[in-house]
Amino acid sequence: MRQQTNFREQFRRGNARSLPDRRAIPSAVVRWAKRKGVPKGSWLGRMLERKPPMLVIVALANKNARIVWALLTKGESYRAPVVPA
C-alpha cells in the first residue's frame, strides 16, 4: 500500500522524473493494437476503425486521465469493466 500512496503523491505533484513517460504509454498501446489486433467491438478497436491513429492516441490519453482523476478524487481502486460473453 505504501508504493500506491507514493505513486499517488508523485502523480499529484507531477514529478516526471519518478514516473514513466505518460505520453509514451498511449502511443505504445495504439501501435500494439494495430499490430496484434484488439477484441471485436472494443472501444479501442472501434476508434481505430474510424479515426486516424494520432487522434486515437490523444483520445486514449484523455480517457486514461479521466479514469485516473476519478480514482484519485474518490479514493477508490480500479475495477475493470465486465465484458459480456
N, C-alpha and C positions, 0 to 999 in steps of 0.2 A: 504494500500500500504506500510505502514511503516513496518509491520510484514514481508512482502515479501522481502523487501530490506534487513532487518535484517537477514533473513534466507540466502539470497544470500551471504552476507558478512561472515556469520558464515561458510557457506559451502566452500567458497574460502579459508578461514583461516584454515579449518579443525578442528574447535572447537568441539571435540567429546562430551564434557560434555553437551552442549546445544542442540545437535541434537539426534534424535533417533538412535539406533544402526543400522547402514546401512547394516551390514552383516545379521541381522535377518530378514529383510524385504523380500528378495527374497526367502529364505527358507520357510518362512511362506506362501508365495504365492503358492509355489510348493506343500506344504503339503495340503493347502486348495483345490487346483486344483485336486489333486489326490483323496481327499475325496468327494468333491462335483461335480467334473467334470468341463469341460470347453466347450465353444461353439465349435461345429464341424468345423474343418478347421482353427482354430485359431493358431497363431504362437506357443503358449504355448502347446496346445494340440498336434500339430504335433511333437514338440520336445519331449514331454513326451512319445509319442508312440515309438520313435526311439532311444532315448538316456537314459542313467542312470540318476536318479534324481539329483545326485551331479553335474553332468555336466550341467544339465538344470539350476540349481541354479546359477552356475558361468556364464552361457550364459545370463541369465536374468539380473544378476547384471551388466554385461558388457553392455547389451543393454540399461538398465536404465542409466548407467553412460554416455553413448554416447548421449542419449537424453538430460540429464541434462546439459552436457557440451555444446551441440549445443544451448540450450536455453539461457544459461548464456552468451556465447560469442556473440550471435546475439541479445540478449536483447529482445527476443520475449516471448510470452505466449504459453503454450502448447495447441495444437489443436489436439483433439483425431482423429484418422483415421476414415474415413467414412466406415461403414460396409455395403456391398451390401445386399439388402433384398432378 
